[in-house]
Amino acid sequence: MNEHEKINYVEFASANLTEAKQFFSDAFGWKFEDFGPDYTAFCNEGLDGGFYKADLAATAANGSALIIFYSNNLENTLAKVMDAGGSITKEIFSFPGGRRF
């Protein structure tokens, strides 16, 4: 349900939509709907959104938003990310309120 003045969609830049879809499908079981060659959307993943084709992409290290995924088993999620071909920039660490990588 859409709520007035609340975030309801997020879009990410991707140089390779095929690789982005493959990673999120393999790691988390996401499903996608393509809208032409330069856009693909996902839904029912906590927040609906999509990936658009772009040569440049922002990083959290350069001031981009940092998106956090919740996990009931962080080590298992880390293994799934690695198995799907993801790269880890920070190993699991504690922070106020929990742990993340």
C-alpha positions, 0 to 999 in steps of 0.5 A: 500500500502506498503511504503519503510522503513515504518511500515506496520505490528505489532505483539502482544504476547498473552497467550490466542488467543481466549480471544484476538480475543473475546475482539477486536471483541466485543470492536471494531468489528475486524475480524480475520484470523487464521493461525494454533493454534498459530497465528491470523491476523487482517487487515484494522484496521489502521495498519495490524497485528496479535497475536501470542501465547506466555506465556510472554508479554511485558507491557508499564510499563516495556518498551514495545511500547505503541500503541495509538488508535484514538477515536472521542468519548473517553468516548464511546470508554472507555465504549466499552472497559469496556463492552468487559471485558477490564481493565483500568490502567489509567482513562481518562487524558489530555496530550499535544494534547488531552486526553487518558486512 
